Amino acid sequence: MHRTEDRIALLRQALRSPDVWQVSAALAYVAEKLEPEHRAALVPDLVELCASPLWASDAREVLERI
């Protein structure tokens, strides 16, 4: 359980990063590899990214998979 919590914490940190590569990698991981039941924990972060012109479409795509 701690691994999952740690993974979600790291993903949350990456989604909030100013580093474009980190955000992109985190979005890809959430969309493609993270278990659906764990994606829900990142909904607030994904919704926040929807406000960004740079990430809005990618974040919406991930949200649609939840």
PEDASUL-V688892 format. One record per residue. RES is the residue in one letter. SS is DSSP state (hx for helix, st for strand, lp for the rest). NEAR is the number of other ideal C-beta (glycine too) atoms within 10 Angstrom. Layout:
res->(RES	RES)
ss->(SS	SS)
near->(NEAR	NEAR)
This chain:
res->(M	H	R	T	E	D	R	I	A	L	L	R	Q	A	L	R	S	P	D	V	W	Q	V	S	A	A	L	A	Y	V	A	E	K	L	E	P	E	H	R	A	A	L	V	P	D	L	V	E	L	C	A	S	P	L	W	A	S	D	A	R	E	V	L	E	R	I)
ss->(lp	hx	hx	hx	hx	hx	hx	hx	hx	hx	hx	hx	hx	hx	hx	lp	lp	lp	lp	hx	hx	hx	hx	hx	hx	hx	hx	hx	hx	hx	hx	hx	lp	lp	lp	hx	hx	hx	hx	hx	hx	hx	hx	hx	hx	hx	hx	hx	hx	hx	lp	lp	lp	lp	lp	hx	hx	hx	hx	hx	hx	hx	hx	hx	lp	lp)
near->(5	6	7	13	11	10	16	18	11	13	22	15	12	19	23	13	14	6	10	10	9	16	20	15	15	25	21	12	16	25	18	9	8	20	9	8	9	14	18	12	17	22	12	11	18	23	12	13	22	14	9	11	6	11	19	12	9	19	24	13	12	24	17	8	11	14)
